[in-house]
Amino acid sequence: MRNTTPRNVRRHLLLVTHHYTPERNAPQRRWDALAPRLIAAGVDVSVLAPPPHYPDGDLAESLPEYAPGRISRGVHGERIVRTRYRRHTASLRSRSIDQAVSAWSSIRLGLRLFRHPSMRPDIVVGTVPGIPSMFAAWVLARGLRARFVVEMRDAWPDLIEPAGLLEPRRTVRGRIVRTVRATVHRTVSRLQGRADAVVTTTETFAEVLRSRGVEQVAVVRNGTSFTPVRPEDANESGGDQPSDRPLHHRPLRAAYAGTIGRAQDLATVVRAAARLRDRGVDVDVRVVGTGTDVERLRTLAAALDAPVSISGPVTRAEVRKLYAWADTLLISLRDWPPLEWTVPSKLYEVMAAARPATACVAGEAASLVAENGAGAVVMPGDVDGLMSLWSTWVAEGAPPEVSSAAAHWVAENADDDVLGSRYVDLVDHILAPARHDDGDKASATCPACLPSSRPPEHQVPPHQAAAPHGARR
C-alpha cells in the first residue's frame, strides 16, 4: 500500500482511550503494538487515558505519574496524559460512570494541553470500548481542528441489545431506558458516519458499516507477535513421554487465556467438562485471565464439580508454557448475532501458536479457523457439540494436527508489523493535502479503507468427527 505523505512531514496522533499500559488487556495490547510502529514512521503519538484500574476498578498502584493531568513518557516514547477516573464495581452503571468521568476529563485536559499550535494534533482517534471515549475524541477533534477517527474494536452499538445493556422494563424507567438506548445507538451511528475514517478489526463489521452508508472504513485487525510453540516448550512444561496417542494415557488438556466476561460464555465449557467427567471422559481444563464473570464461573465450576481450574492472569512466558501443556486452546464467544462480526484477538495468538483450537464461535472467526485448518469449530453455546468433539479426540488419542496455513495466514494478515504499516498508511492518506481541503472528509478511494482480503463466506464444513464442527448460520 503506497504512502501519500512524505515521511519528513510532522504528523501528530492523539489517542483517546479508556485502557492503556500498564494494564494488560486486548485494547492496551493493540496500542502497545501500534504506538512504536507509528513513532518509528515519524508519527508523534500522544495518549489521553486514565491510570490503570482495570478490571477491579481500583488504582493498580499509586504513582506520581498517574495523577490527573500529569504528563509522562511511555516505554515507546509516546506522550501519556493521565485523566481522572472513578472507582467502579462490576456493575454496568458503575463502569459507565467511570468511563464518562474519564471522557469528560479527557476533553478538559485535551483542550487545555493540546490547543497550542506546537502541540495540536493532526488526528484524534477515539477507541471503543468505552463508548464515551468516542464522544470525547469527536469533541477534541472539533475543538482542535483535527481529523477524527473512530476505532471500533467491537460491533458497537449493535451489541447493546443482545448484551442486555440498558435493558428496558415495562415501567416509566423502562421507557426512559429504551429512549436512552435508541439515542446511544443513533448517536454512535452518526459519529461513525461523520468520521474521517472508521477503523474496524474485521472485514465483516466493515461491510456492515459500509452497507449503512459509512464510506471511510479501514480494516486494521488486532495483531500478535506470538510464534509457534516449540517442542522444547512442551518438554519444559509437560514432562510427558512422546506419544502419537497421548490421550489414551492421560486427560485431554484444554486451556483458555484471556478475558473472562459474559461475551466469552465460558460457562458452556464448564458444563461440557462436568458432563464429560460424569460420563467417564477424562478432561482437564485450565482458565486464566480476568473479567466480570470470574466469580460466577468459579461458583458454577464448584457447583458442578467440574474439572476446571480458574486463576488470574499470567505473564507471556507462562502463557507459552500453558499453551505447550495444552492439547487444545479454547476460543469462545456467546451466541449473539453481532459477535459474528468480530474476531477475538486471542484467536490470532492461538493460530500463530500452531496449537489445535477448539473454537466455540460463529461468523468470521469460525471461517478463519475452518478455512485455515486451525482446529475445530463448535456452535456457540452448544454443550453437546463440545462434548462430542472432545469425546472423539479422546477416543482417537489426540486432536488433529494443525495446518501450517493457520500460522501463515496470521503472518500475512495479523502480524504486528503488517498492521502497524497499515495504520501508518491510513494516517498518511487522511492527512494527504492533495486529496482534500481542510475540513473535508478523506477521499472515498482511500487505499487503506479498501478490504485487505476477500470477505469470508462464513460457512464451515458440517459436523464431522475430527474435522471442524458446523457453525451456526
Secondary structure, 3 states (H helix, E strand, C coil): CCCCCCCCCCEEEEEECCCCCCCCCHHHHHHHHHHHHHHHCCEEEEEEECCCCCCCCCCCCCCHHHCCCCEEECCCCCEEEECCCCCCCCCHHHHHHHHHHHHHHHHHHHHHHCCCCCCCCCEEEEEECCHHHHHHHHHHHHHHCCEEEEEECCCCCCCCCCCCCCCCCCCHHHHHHHHHHHHHHHHHHHHHHHCCEEEECCHHHHHHHHHCCCCCEEECCCCECCCCCCHHHHHHHCCCCCCCCHHHCCCEEEEEECCCCHHHCCHHHHHHHHHHHHCCCCEEEEEECCCCCHHHHHHHHHHHCCCEEEECCCCHHHHHHHHHHCCEEEEECCCCHHHHHCCCHHHHHHHHHCCCEEEECCHHHHHHHHHCCCEEECCCCCHHHHHHHHHHHHHHCCCCCCCHHHHHHHHHHCEHHHHHHHHHHHHHHHHCCCCCCCCCCCCCCCHHHCCCCCCCCCCCCCCCCCCCCCCCC
